Amino acid sequence: MDVVDALLAQGQITEAQLTEAREAAQENGHAGRVDRALIELGHVEEDDLLRVAGEQLHIPVVDLTKAEVDRETLAAMPSRLVHQKTLFPVDRSNGTLRVATCDPYNLYALDEVRLATGLHVEPVLAPEYQLRALIKTHYGVGGDTLDKLIGDEDDGIETLDEGTGGEGASDDLLKMAQEASVIKLVNEIFLEAFNERASDIHIEPYENDLRVRYRIDGVLQDAKVPPTIRRFQAAIISRIKIMSHLNIAEKRLPQDGRIKLRVGGRQVDIRVSVIPMLFGEGVVMRVLDKSTVLYTLTDLGMADDTFAIFEDQIKRPHGIILVTGPTGSGKTTTLYAALSAIVSDTIKVLTVEDPVEYHLDGINQIQVNSKIDFSFARGLRAILRHDPDVVMIGEIRDRETAEAAIQAAMTGHLVLSTLHTNDASSSATRLVDMGVEPFLVTSTLNAAMAQRLVRTICSDCKEAYEPSEADRVTMPADFALEPGEQLYRGVGCRKCNQTGYRGRTGLFELMACTDEIREKVMAHAPAHEVQNVARSQGLRLLREDGWRRVRAGETTPEEVTRSTKV
């Protein structure tokens, strides 16, 4: 009995699913590989298929998620076969090399290993996702490209607009950066970042190393790249510069650019910053996926009372609402969610942004341009002549922009913007520090909301636990853990890359301006006094909102303490 018949006999698939898979296999030109078609159609999990295949073919199935492989075993097998055939050497002993494969019928690949190593080859089965993860860990992202072992097949990335390297670009550098293998290597770095949901890509040169890191869910993680990538440093940086219309000959000054890519049918914008460093040029790239689903207000995770106040504030006819927090805390996402909640056919919404990160239907969006002196303040003054009802300013950076925003609010417009402060109560004092008169701040500022992002526990490996005495000792003093109270954590799995976290959610601290708070601001009171008044009126601090999310089983105490202050 073959594997497909065994799946049918065990009830893993139906006759109708088998017929559909056979037709799909014929259409794709893979006659006979019905098993692969069953997986692609989603009729059977690869793990289940391999288990049945192992039973039928008497080949053991192994779990590679926690495999520990020594260097001797890795060296026994040519990396060419690892990449080309999706094989992995598991262990070696007494002249036998155990090789993991996801395709039990690919006997030619095992014969090649036997001929290349001179060892007896014993196959074991493992899912393809485990194999690829292990190959990436031990051989690195783009390892096959660096070794020039795989042909220049289409990698699924299309550069929509490419530069020429700039005036004075070296012919050698241009030639090196435009070699097919270098183009493929850079594309693989991008693809890995997209697959891992990275928001930023960091390329950092050191004396004897070139480090690539991805920021995933707000935390930097090392990308698994082979050591030989250091030799391609100049070519990689030059390739990125060409893609972002920068001058590859200029290595002494910082440069900023932009890359437009199409990946799997969706458009991705990448903001590029290149800075000269001690051992070469460092690159940081911010990934902006245009097709990312925008959040609604209810998706943000606000507490019911916070949500009710914020919803009331954004429906007011005029005034200023500020969202504050450090870079990368989700301020723009919150503003977009607010705009999406209030946009309608009866009001006109205009935004001034730098850059326009996402396109919103029904909203007129304008991008500032510092090269032609088109700033936030200048853009805001211009759009007020377009009769808007609601205005969003990407960021209040200086006194000029702050005064323009206040003028807009005083003339009957609702203004939404962001500000860089650590908490909600500092927003009013920050505007005063910029040089805005306190009476103007108090007469226009409706509310300020501080926010942070924390990682959420992976839903696939989430478990409840009761903290031990040792855990309780290390708990923050302000987290009042009740006796017998259960918390939650992620134990780590394939979906979350063994981190225990997947995705992020917001913590919010919303301060609605009352007469008492306005009196404090008028008296030039420091931020902590403003906060004391707000707390007496029900303000929930960021950290307190974090403990609410911990008790709800959404995040962990470690995440809250990492993202907030006492």
matplotlib code that plots the C-alpha trace (Angstrom):
import matplotlib.pyplot as plt

x = [0.0, 1.5, 1.3, -1.7, -3.7, -2.7, -3.9, -7.3, -7.5, -6.8, -9.5, -6.9, -8.3, -11.5, -12.1, -13.1, -9.9, -7.8, -9.5, -8.9, -5.2, -4.7, -6.2, -4.0, -0.9, -1.6, -2.2, 1.0, 3.0, 3.8, 2.1, 2.6, 3.3, -0.2, 1.2, 2.7, -0.6, -2.5, -0.3, -0.5, -4.3, -4.4, -6.1, -3.4, -0.7, 2.8, 3.5, 0.6, 1.8, 5.3, 4.1, 2.2, 5.1, 7.4, 5.2, 4.8, 8.4, 9.9, 11.8, 11.9, 10.4, 12.4, 11.7, 14.4, 13.2, 15.7, 18.4, 22.0, 24.4, 28.2, 30.6, 32.0, 28.6, 28.0, 31.4, 30.7, 28.2, 28.7, 26.6, 25.7, 23.5, 22.0, 20.6, 19.8, 18.1, 16.7, 18.7, 20.3, 23.0, 21.6, 24.4, 27.4, 28.7, 30.6, 30.7, 26.9, 25.5, 21.9, 20.3, 17.0, 14.7, 11.1, 10.8, 11.1, 11.0, 14.0, 16.5, 18.8, 19.5, 20.5, 22.7, 24.5, 25.2, 26.5, 28.9, 30.0, 30.8, 31.7, 29.6, 26.6, 23.5, 20.6, 17.5, 15.1, 12.0, 11.3, 8.8, 10.1, 9.6, 11.9, 14.5, 14.5, 14.7, 17.7, 19.4, 18.9, 20.3, 23.4, 24.1, 22.6, 20.2, 21.5, 24.1, 23.4, 23.7, 27.0, 28.4, 27.1, 25.5, 22.0, 21.1, 19.6, 15.9, 13.2, 13.1, 9.7, 11.0, 10.6, 12.3, 9.8, 12.3, 16.0, 18.9, 22.1, 24.6, 25.0, 27.6, 31.2, 30.2, 33.0, 32.6, 33.9, 31.4, 28.6, 29.5, 29.8, 26.5, 24.7, 25.9, 23.1, 24.3, 24.6, 21.1, 19.8, 21.5, 20.0, 16.6, 16.9, 17.7, 14.5, 12.4, 13.5, 12.6, 9.1, 8.6, 9.6, 7.3, 10.3, 9.7, 13.3, 16.5, 19.8, 23.1, 26.0, 29.7, 32.3, 36.1, 35.8, 32.1, 29.0, 25.9, 22.4, 19.5, 15.8, 13.5, 10.6, 7.7, 9.9, 12.9, 16.1, 17.0, 20.1, 19.5, 21.2, 23.7, 26.8, 30.2, 31.3, 28.8, 31.6, 33.5, 30.4, 30.0, 30.8, 28.7, 25.7, 25.8, 26.3, 23.3, 21.1, 22.3, 21.5, 18.0, 17.4, 18.8, 21.8, 25.4, 27.5, 30.7, 29.8, 31.0, 31.7, 28.3, 25.0, 22.4, 18.7, 16.7, 13.7, 13.2, 9.9, 9.4, 6.6, 6.7, 4.1, 1.8, 1.9, 3.8, 6.3, 8.1, 11.5, 13.0, 16.8, 19.3, 23.1, 25.6, 29.4, 30.9, 34.3, 34.5, 32.2, 28.7, 25.9, 22.4, 19.0, 15.9, 12.3, 9.8, 6.4, 4.0, 1.3, -1.0, -0.9, -4.4, -5.1, -6.4, -9.8, -10.2, -11.6, -8.6, -6.1, -7.0, -8.0, -9.9, -13.6, -13.4, -10.4, -12.1, -15.3, -13.4, -11.1, -14.1, -15.9, -12.8, -12.3, -16.0, -15.6, -15.8, -12.6, -9.5, -6.3, -5.8, -2.2, -0.8, 2.5, 5.3, 8.8, 9.5, 8.0, 5.3, 2.3, 1.3, 0.6, -1.4, -3.6, -4.2, -5.1, -7.5, -9.1, -9.4, -11.0, -13.5, -14.6, -14.3, -17.6, -19.2, -20.1, -16.7, -13.4, -10.2, -6.7, -3.4, 0.2, 2.7, 6.3, 6.1, 2.6, 2.8, -0.6, -3.3, -6.7, -9.9, -11.8, -8.9, -6.7, -3.1, -0.1, 3.6, 6.1, 9.3, 12.2, 14.2, 11.8, 11.1, 7.6, 7.4, 4.6, 3.8, 3.8, 1.6, -0.8, -1.2, -1.8, -4.4, -6.5, -7.5, -9.0, -11.8, -11.1, -13.1, -10.4, -6.6, -3.9, -0.3, 2.3, 4.3, 4.6, 8.4, 8.8, 7.2, 6.1, 4.2, 2.7, 1.5, 0.0, -1.8, -3.2, -4.3, -6.1, -7.9, -8.9, -10.5, -12.9, -10.9, -10.2, -6.5, -4.8, -1.1, 1.8, 4.4, 7.5, 6.9, 7.2, 3.7, 0.4, 0.8, 4.0, 2.4, 1.0, 4.2, 6.1, 4.1, 4.8, 8.5, 8.4, 7.4, 3.6, 1.7, 0.1, -3.3, -3.2, -2.4, -5.2, -7.8, -7.1, -5.8, -8.7, -6.8, -3.4, -2.8, 0.5, 1.1, 3.6, 3.7, 4.2, 4.6, 1.6, 1.9, 1.9, -1.6, -0.1, 2.1, 0.3, 0.1, -1.2, 1.1, 1.0, 4.1, 6.5, 8.0, 11.1, 9.0, 7.1, 10.4, 11.4, 8.0, 8.0, 6.9, 4.0, 2.5, 0.2, 0.1, -2.8, -2.3, -3.1, -3.4, -2.5, -0.5, 0.3, 3.4, 4.5, 6.7, 8.0, 7.0, 7.6, 5.0, 6.7, 10.3, 10.7, 10.3, 6.9, 5.6, 3.9, 2.4, 2.0, -0.7, -0.9, -0.8, -2.7, -2.7, -5.4, -5.6, -8.7, -8.0, -10.2, -10.5, -8.2, -5.5, -5.8, -5.2, -2.0, -0.7, -1.6, 0.4, 3.5, 3.2, 5.7, 4.4, 4.3, 1.8, -0.4, -0.2, -1.2, -4.3, -5.1, -4.7, -7.0, -9.6, -9.1, -6.0, -4.7, -0.9, 0.8, 2.2, -1.1, -2.7, 0.1, -0.8, -4.4, -3.2, -1.0, -4.0, -6.1, -3.4, -2.4, 1.2, 3.8, 5.2, 8.6, 7.1, 5.4, 8.5, 10.6, 8.2, 7.1, 8.5, 7.4]
y = [0.0, 3.4, 6.5, 8.0, 4.8, 4.6, 8.2, 7.2, 4.0, 5.8, 8.5, 11.3, 12.3, 11.6, 10.2, 13.7, 15.3, 12.6, 13.2, 16.9, 16.3, 14.0, 16.6, 19.3, 17.2, 16.6, 20.3, 21.3, 18.8, 16.7, 13.5, 10.9, 13.5, 13.5, 13.6, 17.0, 18.2, 17.1, 19.2, 22.3, 22.0, 21.9, 18.5, 17.0, 18.4, 17.6, 16.1, 13.6, 12.7, 12.1, 10.0, 7.7, 7.7, 6.7, 3.8, 2.6, 3.0, 2.0, 5.3, 7.0, 10.5, 12.9, 16.2, 18.7, 21.7, 21.0, 19.2, 19.9, 19.3, 19.3, 20.9, 17.6, 16.4, 19.7, 19.4, 15.8, 16.9, 19.5, 22.6, 22.5, 19.4, 21.0, 23.9, 22.3, 19.2, 20.5, 17.9, 18.2, 16.0, 15.1, 13.0, 10.8, 7.7, 4.5, 5.5, 6.2, 9.7, 10.2, 12.7, 14.3, 14.9, 16.0, 13.9, 10.1, 9.4, 11.5, 8.6, 10.4, 13.1, 10.5, 8.7, 12.0, 12.4, 8.9, 9.5, 12.9, 11.8, 8.1, 7.3, 5.0, 7.2, 6.5, 8.7, 10.1, 12.2, 15.7, 18.4, 20.9, 23.9, 22.3, 21.5, 25.1, 26.5, 24.4, 25.1, 28.9, 28.5, 26.6, 27.8, 31.3, 33.4, 33.5, 30.9, 29.2, 32.5, 33.3, 29.9, 30.5, 27.1, 27.8, 29.4, 32.8, 31.8, 34.3, 35.1, 36.8, 40.4, 43.1, 46.5, 49.1, 52.0, 51.6, 54.2, 54.3, 54.7, 58.4, 60.6, 59.5, 55.9, 53.4, 51.0, 48.2, 48.9, 49.2, 45.9, 44.1, 45.5, 44.5, 40.9, 38.4, 36.7, 40.0, 41.0, 37.7, 37.9, 41.3, 40.1, 37.1, 39.5, 41.4, 38.3, 36.9, 40.2, 40.2, 36.5, 37.3, 40.4, 42.6, 46.4, 47.3, 45.8, 46.7, 46.1, 46.8, 46.7, 45.6, 45.0, 41.3, 40.8, 42.1, 41.8, 41.7, 42.1, 42.4, 44.3, 41.9, 42.9, 45.8, 43.6, 43.3, 39.7, 38.5, 37.2, 33.9, 34.8, 32.9, 34.3, 34.7, 37.6, 39.9, 39.6, 40.9, 44.0, 46.6, 44.9, 44.6, 48.3, 49.4, 47.3, 48.9, 52.3, 51.7, 50.5, 53.6, 56.1, 57.0, 57.9, 54.7, 56.8, 59.0, 57.2, 60.1, 61.6, 60.2, 59.6, 58.9, 57.2, 55.0, 51.6, 50.5, 46.8, 44.5, 41.2, 38.5, 41.0, 43.6, 46.8, 47.5, 50.8, 50.8, 53.9, 53.7, 55.5, 55.1, 56.4, 56.2, 54.2, 53.1, 49.9, 50.9, 52.2, 51.1, 50.8, 50.9, 50.2, 50.8, 48.4, 49.9, 47.3, 49.2, 46.2, 45.8, 45.7, 49.0, 48.7, 49.9, 51.6, 48.4, 46.5, 48.6, 47.0, 50.0, 49.4, 50.1, 53.4, 54.6, 53.7, 55.6, 58.8, 58.6, 58.0, 61.0, 63.2, 62.4, 63.2, 66.8, 69.6, 71.4, 71.2, 69.3, 65.6, 64.5, 60.9, 60.8, 58.2, 57.3, 56.3, 53.0, 53.1, 52.9, 56.6, 56.8, 53.6, 55.0, 58.2, 56.3, 54.2, 57.4, 58.9, 55.7, 55.9, 59.5, 59.8, 60.1, 61.8, 64.8, 65.9, 66.6, 65.2, 66.3, 65.0, 66.3, 63.4, 62.5, 60.1, 59.0, 55.4, 54.1, 55.2, 55.8, 56.0, 59.2, 61.1, 63.7, 63.0, 65.3, 64.5, 67.1, 67.6, 69.2, 69.6, 72.3, 73.7, 72.2, 71.6, 70.5, 74.1, 75.3, 72.4, 72.9, 76.6, 75.7, 73.0, 75.2, 77.1, 73.8, 74.0, 70.8, 69.7, 67.4, 67.8, 65.3, 66.5, 63.7, 65.3, 68.5, 69.0, 72.8, 76.0, 76.9, 73.7, 73.9, 77.4, 76.5, 73.5, 75.7, 78.3, 75.6, 74.4, 77.9, 78.5, 75.5, 72.5, 69.2, 68.6, 65.2, 65.0, 63.2, 64.5, 62.9, 62.8, 59.9, 60.3, 62.1, 64.7, 66.0, 66.9, 70.2, 71.3, 70.2, 72.6, 75.4, 74.5, 74.9, 78.6, 78.4, 80.6, 78.5, 80.2, 79.0, 75.5, 75.3, 76.8, 74.2, 71.0, 68.5, 65.4, 63.7, 59.9, 58.3, 54.8, 51.9, 48.6, 45.3, 41.9, 39.5, 35.9, 33.5, 31.9, 28.6, 27.9, 29.9, 28.2, 29.2, 28.9, 29.8, 31.9, 30.2, 31.9, 32.6, 34.2, 36.3, 37.6, 38.9, 40.4, 44.3, 45.8, 47.7, 44.5, 43.4, 39.6, 38.0, 34.6, 31.7, 34.1, 32.5, 34.2, 33.2, 32.7, 31.3, 28.3, 28.8, 27.1, 27.3, 30.0, 32.4, 31.4, 29.9, 33.4, 32.8, 36.0, 36.8, 40.2, 43.3, 45.3, 48.8, 50.2, 53.5, 56.4, 58.9, 62.3, 64.4, 68.0, 69.3, 72.8, 71.6, 70.4, 73.6, 75.7, 73.7, 74.3, 78.0, 78.2, 76.6, 73.6, 70.7, 67.6, 65.5, 67.9, 67.8, 64.0, 64.0, 66.0, 63.7, 60.6, 61.9, 62.2, 58.6, 58.6, 55.0, 55.1, 53.1, 50.6, 50.1, 49.5, 46.9, 45.0, 44.9, 43.2, 40.8, 39.7, 39.3, 36.8, 38.9, 39.7, 39.1, 41.1, 41.1, 42.9, 45.5, 46.3, 46.5, 49.0, 51.2, 53.0, 52.9]
z = [0.0, -1.0, 1.1, -0.6, -0.2, 3.4, 4.0, 2.4, 4.5, 7.7, 7.0, 6.7, 3.3, 1.4, -2.1, -3.3, -1.9, -3.5, -6.9, -6.6, -5.7, -8.7, -11.0, -9.5, -9.8, -13.5, -14.2, -12.5, -14.5, -11.4, -12.4, -9.6, -6.9, -5.5, -2.0, -2.6, -4.2, -1.1, 1.1, -1.2, -1.3, 2.5, 2.6, 4.8, 7.1, 6.1, 9.6, 9.2, 5.6, 6.8, 9.7, 7.3, 4.8, 7.6, 8.6, 5.0, 4.0, 7.4, 7.6, 11.1, 11.5, 13.6, 15.3, 14.3, 16.4, 19.1, 17.1, 18.2, 15.3, 15.7, 13.2, 12.2, 11.0, 9.1, 7.5, 6.3, 3.8, 0.9, 1.5, -2.2, -1.5, 1.6, -0.3, -3.6, -2.3, 1.0, 3.0, 6.4, 8.1, 11.5, 13.0, 12.0, 13.6, 12.6, 8.9, 8.7, 8.1, 9.1, 6.6, 7.1, 4.1, 3.5, 0.4, 1.0, -2.8, -3.8, -3.8, -6.3, -3.8, -1.2, -3.8, -4.4, -0.7, -0.6, -3.6, -2.3, 1.3, 0.8, 3.8, 4.3, 4.2, 6.5, 5.6, 8.2, 7.6, 8.8, 7.7, 5.2, 7.6, 10.2, 7.5, 6.2, 9.7, 10.6, 7.3, 7.9, 11.4, 10.5, 6.9, 7.1, 5.0, 1.5, 2.1, -1.2, -3.0, -1.4, -2.5, -6.0, -5.9, -7.1, -10.5, -10.8, -10.6, -9.9, -6.2, -6.2, -5.7, -8.3, -7.8, -9.1, -9.5, -9.5, -9.4, -11.4, -8.5, -8.8, -10.4, -10.0, -9.2, -9.6, -12.5, -10.4, -7.6, -10.1, -11.7, -8.4, -7.1, -10.2, -10.4, -10.3, -7.2, -5.2, -6.4, -5.3, -1.9, -1.1, -2.2, 0.1, 3.0, 2.2, 1.8, 5.1, 6.8, 5.2, 6.2, 9.8, 9.9, 10.6, 10.8, 10.4, 8.9, 10.4, 8.5, 10.8, 9.9, 12.4, 12.1, 11.3, 10.8, 9.0, 11.2, 9.9, 12.5, 12.1, 14.5, 15.1, 17.4, 18.6, 19.6, 17.6, 16.6, 14.8, 11.2, 10.5, 7.9, 6.9, 8.1, 4.4, 4.0, 5.4, 2.1, 0.2, 2.4, -0.3, -2.9, -0.5, 0.5, -3.1, -4.2, -1.5, -2.5, -6.2, -5.3, -3.2, -5.7, -3.6, -4.7, -4.2, -4.5, -1.5, 1.6, 3.9, 4.4, 5.6, 2.9, 3.0, 0.2, -0.5, -2.2, -3.8, -4.1, -5.2, -3.2, -4.0, -5.6, -2.8, -2.8, 0.0, 0.6, 2.4, 3.9, 3.8, 6.0, 5.3, 7.8, 7.7, 10.6, 11.7, 9.7, 6.7, 6.1, 8.4, 6.9, 8.6, 6.6, 7.8, 6.1, 5.2, 3.8, 1.9, 2.0, 5.8, 7.2, 9.1, 12.6, 13.8, 17.1, 18.6, 17.5, 19.5, 22.8, 24.8, 28.1, 27.8, 29.8, 27.9, 24.6, 25.5, 26.4, 23.3, 21.0, 22.5, 22.1, 18.4, 17.6, 19.0, 16.5, 17.3, 19.6, 19.6, 20.5, 20.9, 20.9, 22.6, 22.9, 21.6, 18.0, 17.1, 19.8, 17.3, 17.4, 13.7, 13.7, 16.5, 14.5, 11.4, 13.4, 14.8, 11.3, 9.9, 12.7, 12.0, 8.2, 6.4, 3.3, 5.5, 6.6, 4.9, 6.4, 5.4, 6.6, 6.4, 6.9, 6.6, 4.9, 4.0, 5.3, 4.4, 2.0, 3.5, 1.3, 1.7, 3.2, 1.4, 2.3, 1.7, 2.1, 3.4, 1.4, 3.3, 0.1, -1.2, 2.3, 2.4, 6.2, 8.5, 9.5, 5.9, 4.8, 7.6, 6.8, 3.2, 3.8, 6.1, 2.9, 1.6, 4.1, 6.1, 9.2, 10.6, 10.2, 11.1, 11.4, 11.4, 14.2, 16.1, 16.1, 16.7, 17.9, 14.3, 13.8, 17.3, 16.8, 13.4, 15.0, 17.8, 15.2, 13.3, 16.5, 17.5, 14.0, 14.4, 13.3, 15.0, 15.0, 15.6, 15.9, 17.7, 20.1, 21.6, 25.4, 27.9, 29.3, 28.7, 31.5, 29.9, 26.6, 27.8, 29.5, 26.3, 24.2, 26.7, 26.7, 22.9, 23.4, 23.1, 25.5, 28.3, 27.7, 24.0, 25.1, 27.7, 25.4, 22.6, 24.1, 24.5, 25.4, 25.3, 25.1, 25.8, 24.5, 24.3, 22.4, 24.2, 22.7, 23.0, 24.1, 21.2, 21.0, 19.7, 22.7, 25.5, 28.9, 32.3, 35.3, 39.0, 39.9, 42.2, 45.3, 43.3, 40.6, 43.2, 44.6, 41.1, 40.3, 40.3, 43.5, 41.9, 40.5, 43.3, 42.6, 44.4, 46.3, 44.0, 40.9, 37.6, 34.9, 31.3, 29.2, 25.9, 26.0, 22.5, 19.2, 15.5, 14.9, 17.3, 16.5, 20.0, 21.6, 23.2, 21.7, 18.4, 17.5, 19.6, 21.4, 22.9, 26.4, 26.8, 29.2, 28.3, 30.0, 29.1, 30.0, 32.8, 34.4, 37.2, 34.8, 32.8, 36.0, 36.6, 33.1, 33.3, 36.6, 34.8, 37.1, 36.4, 34.7, 37.9, 39.5, 36.4, 36.6, 40.2, 39.4, 36.5, 38.6, 41.2, 38.4, 37.3, 35.0, 34.5, 34.0, 31.2, 33.6, 35.4, 32.0, 31.4, 34.5, 33.3, 30.1, 32.1, 34.2, 31.0, 29.8, 26.8, 27.8, 30.5, 33.5, 31.8, 28.7, 30.8, 32.9, 29.6, 28.0, 30.9, 33.9, 37.5]

ax = plt.figure().add_subplot(projection="3d")
ax.plot(x, y, z, "-o")
ax.set_aspect("equal")
plt.show()
